[in-house]
């Protein structure tokens, strides 16, 4: 909004400079119900015009009033003291609140056009110190803390309450435009209205008369003549406001007539003038019509001044007023002139300083111009060179003078420092003398008190008691006042905390609903993409397509398989690795499996998004109740712990529980040999030739899909020491392929190589059966026969289908049992298996193996080619997305599955396998003996033939 937005500048013939603008925040804005009385002065006649100023947008349209009731009928504006500057001094400022942006603008005076600054109240909090100056309160924003001071305690509480209500109304209006649909199962706690919530804590404070609102702008600004009240931080804005005030005053003086009589005027003229229309900022009139009305109003003022002059003289002759009224008018006029004189003197002083500065600049410019003129006026080059030399000599003289002045300044500074040091010494000596004098006075005081106590009579004692009683009474009253003040402060802070908590709860609920809605939408999108890719794959397998259509579908599938899942815009960053470092998707090299990897990644991501709060629900609450604050030594085996381990441990408790389960099985041995692991590491270091070489070959092939086991990772040397120590711990097993993956998982969770070593010992020597990791793998082969028996009982259709196509599942499942599903299941399901396995033992492996086949039974029945079945057997465990469903199948649908049944069947199959192996050994021995006899006969035949030749 330009300068024409102000009525005074429209009618003024002297306009301010073009760089002075009036912003919407500079106008004291009020609601449609509030009216201002604009005072228009001309030729001594005052016209009171009722103007109605409405908040206007930049395009000129009027904003419709909100449904919310205003907290007060008075416009929130007035003079407050603001603490600022390097000296932390109080400066008087005019503050006004802007409804549209929820900002508090402040000016030096009420009639200034440009603000000195603003305070954002949308995220502000309020408080006030009890022990500070009266009327002081704080506005705390995320950027800074503004310290303000009102005129008294009532004005302070009024400002605090009104600022609270303005903030709540702004937040409610802002939240009303951005409200989102909420799910049926999500409800918010009903919050009381703003007025009710405030009244419950602190009653509404009445509007202090004369201190706030537009009527406060008519009062003289406090501290206007104080030089410290000027803003040193914004000199340009101060200059613009001063220039605007000066032009405004000059325009008013220019409009006044020479026949101006201030004391006498006709009231009827005032009433006539009040009926004249005054343009408002929100009106739809054009600038030409507004200027025309202002000129007509000015003409009416001039005509009225000429007309009222003889009439006033006539009234003076006919009527005689009392002398007291004339004296009062004269005094009022004199005081007004005196105030104008002071303000003009201050402005004259500022303009004088500006003129002096301009004179200095002009003198320098004239000196430079004179020098240039002399240089150009020189006739020959010799004179020009002489002038240049003269200038250089003058310059060198000035430099020498500056150097001498600098030396003199340094000398004076050194003298000043010496004097300051001497003054400091004198002050210290004076301080010591004062302390001595104070000590002496205290001694004298104590002696005099003792003397008075000895020589005082009973009356004096009664007087002392009365004085003490008065002092105690005064202290009691002061404590009561402090208590009352603390109660008021407590009520205000309670209301502030309540309002902030309500706002925070609303914001957090909105954020949570947005995140949940975004996760559901993204999960649905991933599911639709996976279904679309599945349809493409089935369409490609159809035989009804012609070659062109098949090539087109192949190109689409190729493009989809090559796209990256993270190229889409996501609400938060999605990494290719999970929280344990495992890669989420598997890189298949075969072209026909890349589409399967894409579908698998989409399903895993969809399931993760839908179950992202899985550990934040009842499972985490149960684990926290059972394990929080309890050390490992105080944990115990219990049904509650078993149930928690079956559902899966949160990551923060997994290492703690694993260490407890390992220590429970190895406590006796470790107490007898506390340094056993260090001794084994020392043996490996001193005898490296006895360590199996296969360890070195398998180190860099361990968990290739985990970023924590890269070739440069520090976990690789730790894994090598763990495997070498175990080869010394159990020479019967030594090292076989698969132990590296078991030790890597233990090291990944427990983070300490000694704990990982004992975990490997527990798995191989305590949990798994004997002869499980030997060269012939007898124990593992027996478990494969047991698994087949269980599949015939639990999954007869699937086993019949596999037998019909001559598929032996043990070729694939033997790896599951040897490495405990490592690199065969997604990591979030793998760690659930390990949680239950360390507690319950090998039956967990059988449960999850059966659950995997049950999970994909229908998919197996749809495949009718043995090669494809083997291929699907190798890949399908990594495509499991729903871990909860798999766990439910393993521990619910596969029941009953007692450990005694597994042991009995395993022992039966072990006997058969050992008998077969013994029979095989006998056959091998017989073959070797027969082979040796054949060789001896051949040697005898060859020897006899040689003898005959001889």
VEXLODREN-729022 format. One record per residue (C-alpha): x, y, z; residue in three letters. Coordinates in steps of 0.1 Angstrom, whole numbers, plus 5000, padded with zeros to 4 digits. Layout:
% VEXLODREN-729022
XYZALA...
This chain:
% VEXLODREN-729022
500050005000UNK501550344990UNK501350675008UNK497850744994UNK496650485020UNK496850755047UNK494151025048UNK496551295059UNK498851235030UNK496051245004UNK495051595013UNK498551715018UNK500151924991UNK503651825003UNK504151444997UNK506751245014UNK509651094994UNK508650814971UNK510750544990UNK508450575020UNK505750315019UNK502850225042UNK502449845047UNK499149685058UNK500649595091UNK501449965098UNK497750065099UNK495949995132UNK493549735119UNK490249655137UNK487149445130UNK484049565112UNK482349645144UNK485149885156UNK484950255146UNK487650525147UNK487150895151UNK489451075127UNK490251435138UNK490551665108UNK491952015117UNK491652315094UNK491652695104UNK491152605140UNK487952405134UNK487952045144UNK485751795126UNK485151445141UNK484551195114UNK483550845122UNK485450615099UNK485250245097UNK488550065088UNK488349705078UNK491149465071UNK491949455034UNK493949225013UNK496549344988UNK494049324959UNK491549544977UNK488949294987UNK487549285022UNK488148975043UNK484948825057UNK484848815095UNK485648475110UNK483148275129UNK485348285160UNK484248555185UNK486948825191UNK488548795225UNK487949165231UNK486149465215UNK489349675219UNK492049655192UNK495149495207UNK497649775205UNK499350005229UNK502650135243UNK505049875259UNK508649895270UNK510949665252UNK514349555266UNK517049555239UNK520349695227UNK523849625240UNK522949805273UNK519749605278UNK517849925284UNK514149975283UNK512750155251UNK509250255246UNK507550105216UNK504050105200UNK502949745196UNK500049635174UNK498749285167UNK498149165131UNK495248915130UNK495948785095UNK499548665101UNK499548625139UNK502448875143UNK503149155167UNK504549465150UNK506349735170UNK507050095161UNK508750385179UNK505650595180UNK501950535171UNK501950755140UNK505050585124UNK504550415091UNK507350165090UNK507749905118UNK511049855136UNK510449475138UNK507949205144UNK507448895166UNK505848575153UNK503248455178UNK502048135160UNK504647925178UNK505348155208UNK504948085245UNK504448335273UNK505748365309UNK506648635334UNK509248645362UNK507848685397UNK510848855411UNK511349095381UNK510149445377UNK506449505378UNK504649445345UNK507549245329UNK506648945308UNK508448725282UNK507448625247UNK509448315239UNK509748215202UNK511947945186UNK514248225173UNK514548455203UNK513048575236UNK511448925237UNK511249095271UNK508449345274UNK507049555303UNK503549695307UNK502550005327UNK501249805356UNK500249455367UNK496649475353UNK497949575318UNK500549295320UNK497849025326UNK495549175300UNK498349155273UNK499248795283UNK495648685282UNK494848855249UNK498048715233UNK497048365244UNK493648405229UNK494948545197UNK497348255193UNK494547995199UNK492248165175UNK494848175148UNK495747805153UNK492147705153UNK491547895120UNK494647755105UNK493847395115UNK490247435102UNK491547495066UNK493947195068UNK491746935086UNK492046585073UNK489546305073UNK490146075102UNK489745705104UNK486845565123UNK488945395149UNK491045715156UNK489445955180UNK490746265196UNK490046375231UNK487546655231UNK489046975242UNK487147265257UNK486747595240UNK489347865243UNK487448085266UNK486347805289UNK489847665292UNK491248005301UNK488548075325UNK489047755343UNK492647865352UNK492548245353UNK489548475351UNK489348725323UNK491049055330UNK489249375322UNK490549605296UNK492749875312UNK491350215302UNK493750445284UNK496550195281UNK495549985252UNK493550025220UNK493250325197UNK492650565226UNK496250495237UNK497550635204UNK496150985213UNK498250995245UNK501851145243UNK504350875236UNK506450795267UNK510150865264UNK509851045231UNK512551295240UNK514951035255UNK517950985231UNK518250625242UNK514750565229UNK516050595193UNK516650265174UNK520350235165UNK519649905147UNK517350055121UNK518550415113UNK516950405078UNK513550325092UNK513950605119UNK514850855092UNK511850755070UNK509450785100UNK510951125109UNK510651255074UNK507051135072UNK506251305105UNK507951625094UNK506051635060UNK502751545078UNK503251835103UNK504252085075UNK501151985055UNK498952035085UNK500452385092UNK500052475055UNK496352385056UNK495752615086UNK494352965079UNK496053285090UNK492753365108UNK492953055129UNK491153095163UNK491552785184UNK489352885214UNK486052965197UNK484252775170UNK480652685162UNK479752335172UNK477252315144UNK480052335119UNK481652035135UNK478451845132UNK478251945095UNK481751835089UNK481251505106UNK478651415081UNK481151445052UNK482351105038UNK485851005045UNK487550745022UNK488650425039UNK491250175027UNK488649905020UNK486450134999UNK486050074962UNK486450434951UNK489050534926UNK492050744936UNK490651044915UNK487351044934UNK489251014967UNK491451304959UNK488451504947UNK486651454980UNK489851545000UNK490151874979UNK486451954985UNK486851895022UNK489952125023UNK487952395004UNK485152365030UNK487752415057UNK489052735041UNK485552875035UNK484552805070UNK487652985084UNK486853305063UNK483253285073UNK483753235110UNK486153525115UNK483653815117UNK481153595134UNK483753515161UNK484553885165UNK480853965168UNK480353695194UNK483353835213UNK481754175214UNK478254055223UNK479353785248UNK481953805275UNK483453475286UNK484953425321UNK488553495325UNK489253155340UNK488152975307UNK490453195286UNK493353135309UNK492852755307UNK492652775269UNK495752985268UNK497652745291UNK496552445270UNK497652625238UNK500952715254UNK501652365265UNK500852225231UNK503152485215UNK505852395240UNK505652025231UNK505752105194UNK508752325201UNK510652045218UNK509851795191UNK510852045164UNK514152115183UNK514951745183UNK514251715146UNK516152035139UNK519151895158UNK519051575137UNK518651775105UNK521551995115UNK523851695120UNK522751565086UNK523551905070UNK527051915087UNK527751575073UNK526651685038UNK528852005041UNK531851785048UNK531151565018UNK530651884997UNK533952035009UNK535851715000UNK534151714966UNK535052084960UNK538652024970UNK538951734946UNK537251944919UNK539652234925UNK542652004923UNK541451854890UNK540752204876UNK544352314885UNK545752004868UNK543652064837UNK544452434836UNK548252374835UNK549752484802UNK552552234798UNK553551894810UNK556152054833UNK553552234853UNK551351924855UNK554351724867UNK555051994893UNK551451974905UNK551651594908UNK554951624927UNK553351884950UNK550451644956UNK552851364963UNK554851574987UNK551651685004UNK550551325006UNK553851215021UNK553651495047UNK550151385056UNK551351025060UNK554151145082UNK551651345102UNK549351045105UNK552350825117UNK553351085143UNK549751105155UNK549650725157UNK552850725178UNK551450995200UNK548150795203UNK550050485213UNK552050685238UNK548950825253UNK547250485254UNK550350345272UNK550150635297UNK546450565301UNK547050205308UNK549750295333UNK547350535350UNK544550265349UNK546850025366UNK547750285392UNK544050365397UNK543349985401UNK546049965427UNK544650265445UNK541150115443UNK542449785458UNK544049975486UNK540850175492UNK538949845492UNK541249705518UNK540850015539UNK537049995536UNK537149635546UNK539249715577UNK536950005585UNK533949785581UNK535449515604UNK536149775630UNK532649915628UNK531249565632UNK533349515663UNK532249845676UNK528649755668UNK528849425686UNK530349585716UNK527649855717UNK524949585713UNK526449395742UNK526649705763UNK523049795755UNK521949435763UNK523749455797UNK522449795806UNK518949775792UNK515949735815UNK512749545812UNK511049825792UNK513849815767UNK513349435764UNK509649485758UNK510449745731UNK512849495714UNK510149235715UNK507649475700UNK510049565672UNK510649195666UNK506949135665UNK506449415640UNK509249285618UNK507748935619UNK504349075610UNK505849265581UNK507648955569UNK504448755572UNK502549015551UNK505349005525UNK505148625524UNK501448645519UNK501848885490UNK504448655475UNK502248355479UNK499348535462UNK501648635433UNK502948275430UNK499348155429UNK498448395401UNK501648295382UNK500847925388UNK497347975373UNK498748155343UNK501447895337UNK498947615341UNK496747775314UNK499847815292UNK500847455297UNK497347335290UNK497047535258UNK500447425245UNK499647055254UNK496447085235UNK498147235204UNK500946975206UNK498446685209UNK496446805179UNK499646855158UNK501046515168UNK497746345160UNK497546505126UNK501146415118UNK500546055129UNK497446025108UNK499346165078UNK502145915082UNK499845625087UNK497745725057UNK500945775035UNK502245425046UNK498945255038UNK498845425004UNK502345334996UNK501744975007UNK498644954985UNK500745094956UNK503444824962UNK500744554962UNK499144674930UNK502644684913UNK503444334924UNK500044214912UNK500644394879UNK504044224875UNK502543884883UNK499843934856UNK502644024832UNK504543714841UNK501443484836UNK500543664803UNK504143594791UNK503643224798UNK500443214778UNK500643034745UNK498043234728UNK500243544722UNK501843614688UNK505543694686UNK505044074685UNK502944074716UNK505343844734UNK508244074725UNK506344384737UNK505544214770UNK509244104774UNK510444464768UNK507944594794UNK509144334819UNK512744414812UNK512144784818UNK510344714851UNK513044484863UNK515744744856UNK513945034874UNK515045114910UNK512445104938UNK513945414953UNK513545634923UNK509945714933UNK509246004956UNK508845864991UNK507846055023UNK511045925040UNK514245765029UNK514045395021UNK517445215021UNK518344905002UNK519444745035UNK517444665066UNK518344765102UNK520644465105UNK522644535073UNK521044265051UNK520144365016UNK516344365012UNK516244244976UNK518443974961UNK520344034929UNK519443744906UNK521743704876UNK519343504855UNK517143714833UNK514043514840UNK514443574878UNK514843944878UNK511043994876UNK510743754905UNK513243974925UNK511144284917UNK507944114928UNK509643994960UNK510944344968UNK507544504963UNK505844244986UNK508544285013UNK508244665012UNK504444645013UNK504544415044UNK507144635061UNK504944945056UNK501844775069UNK503744625099UNK506044915107UNK504644955142UNK504844585149UNK507444625177UNK505744945190UNK502644765201UNK501844495227UNK505144305219UNK507344595229UNK505244655260UNK505544295271UNK509244295265UNK509644625284UNK507644495314UNK509644165315UNK513144285307UNK513544655314UNK515944745342UNK516844375349UNK520444265344UNK521343945326UNK522143765359UNK518643815373UNK516743685342UNK515143345345UNK513643085322UNK509843115323UNK506743065301UNK506443435297UNK509943465283UNK509243165260UNK506143335246UNK508043665240UNK510843475222UNK508343305199UNK506843635188UNK510343785183UNK512444015205UNK512844395198UNK516344475186UNK517244665217UNK516644355239UNK517944085216UNK521644085226UNK520744095263UNK518443785261UNK520843595238UNK523743645263UNK521543525291UNK520543205272UNK524143135262UNK525343185298UNK522642955312UNK524042665291UNK527742735296UNK527842885331UNK529542585348UNK532342555322UNK533042925320UNK533242965358UNK535942695358UNK537842845328UNK537243225327UNK540043295302UNK539343005280UNK538743205248UNK541943405252UNK543943085256UNK542442945224UNK543243265205UNK546843245217UNK547142885204UNK545842995171UNK548343285169UNK551343065179UNK550442765157UNK548942905125UNK549842595105UNK547442385125UNK544442605117UNK542242485088UNK542942675056UNK539342655045UNK538642935071UNK540643185050UNK538843085018UNK535343125034UNK535843455052UNK535143685023UNK532143465011UNK530343505045UNK527043695044UNK527743855010UNK524444035011UNK525244215044UNK527044545043UNK528644485077UNK530744195063UNK532344375034UNK536044295027UNK537244605046UNK534944555076UNK536444525111UNK534144225117UNK536144005093UNK539243975116UNK536943905145UNK535143635126UNK538443475117UNK539543465154UNK536243315165UNK536443025139UNK540042955147UNK539342945184UNK536442705178UNK538642475157UNK540942435188UNK537842405211UNK536342115191UNK539041925171UNK536441655162UNK534541905142UNK537342155135UNK535742365108UNK533142285082UNK531442505057UNK528342665074UNK529942745107UNK531143075093UNK527543185088UNK526543085123UNK529443275138UNK528643575116UNK525043605128UNK526143565165UNK528843835159UNK526344065142UNK523944055172UNK526244025202UNK528944265189UNK531644095209UNK533843815195UNK534043625228UNK530243615231UNK529943505195UNK532443225202UNK530343095231UNK527243125210UNK528842895183UNK529842655211UNK526242635224UNK524742575190UNK527242295179UNK527942125212UNK524842185234UNK521742225211UNK522342035179UNK522641655181UNK526041475179UNK527541395145UNK525641685130UNK528641875117UNK530941575110UNK532241475076UNK529441225069UNK526641455084UNK524841155099UNK522741365123UNK521641605096UNK520641325073UNK518541165101UNK516741505106UNK515941505068UNK514141165071UNK512241295101UNK511141605082UNK509841385054UNK507841175078UNK506341495093UNK505541635059UNK503641305051UNK501541365083UNK501041745081UNK501141805043UNK500041485026UNK498841654993UNK502141834989UNK504241524995UNK502141324970UNK502641604945UNK506441604950UNK506741224949UNK504741224917UNK507441444901UNK510241264919UNK511441574938UNK513641514969UNK513241814992UNK516141705014UNK518541834986UNK517342184996UNK516342155032UNK519642015044UNK521142365041UNK518242505062UNK519142275090UNK522942315088UNK522942695088UNK519642755107UNK518042935077UNK520843195074UNK520643365039UNK517443155032UNK514943375051UNK514443755053UNK516443895082UNK513444005103UNK512043645102UNK515443485106UNK516143655139UNK512643545152UNK513743185144UNK517043225162UNK515243375193UNK513043075197UNK515842825187UNK518242935214UNK515542875240UNK513642565227UNK516242385206UNK515942195172UNK512242145172UNK511942515161UNK513742425129UNK511242155122UNK508342395129UNK509542665106UNK510542415078UNK506942275079UNK505442625081UNK507442735050UNK505942445029UNK502442515044UNK502842885035UNK503442814998UNK501642484995UNK499142614969UNK501942754948UNK503742424947UNK500642244936UNK500342474906UNK503842374893UNK503942054872UNK507642044861UNK510341894883UNK512942144872UNK510742444880UNK509842284914UNK513542254923UNK514042614911UNK511142734932UNK512342534962UNK515642724961UNK514043074959UNK510743074977UNK511843115013UNK513243465005UNK509843564991UNK508043525025UNK506743865034UNK504243815063UNK506343705093UNK503343705116UNK501443455095UNK504543225092UNK505043235130UNK501343155136UNK501542855112UNK504742725129UNK503442745165UNK499742685160UNK498942495128UNK501842245132UNK500742135167UNK501241885183UNK504941845177UNK506541735210UNK510341705214UNK510141345226UNK508541245192UNK511341405173UNK514041235194UNK512540895190UNK512140925153UNK515641065149UNK517140775169UNK515340525146UNK516640685115UNK520140715130UNK520240335135UNK519140275099UNK521740515086UNK524540375107UNK523640025096UNK523640135060UNK526940315065UNK528440005082UNK527339785053UNK528840035029UNK532140025048UNK532139635047UNK531539655010UNK534439895006UNK536739675027UNK535739365006UNK536339554974UNK539739674986UNK540739314997UNK539639164964UNK541439444945UNK544639374964UNK544438994956UNK543939064919UNK546939294919UNK549139024936UNK548038754911UNK548838984882UNK552339044897UNK552938674901UNK551938604865UNK554238884852UNK557038734873UNK556638384858UNK556638524823UNK559838704830UNK561438384843UNK560438194811UNK562038474790UNK565238434809UNK
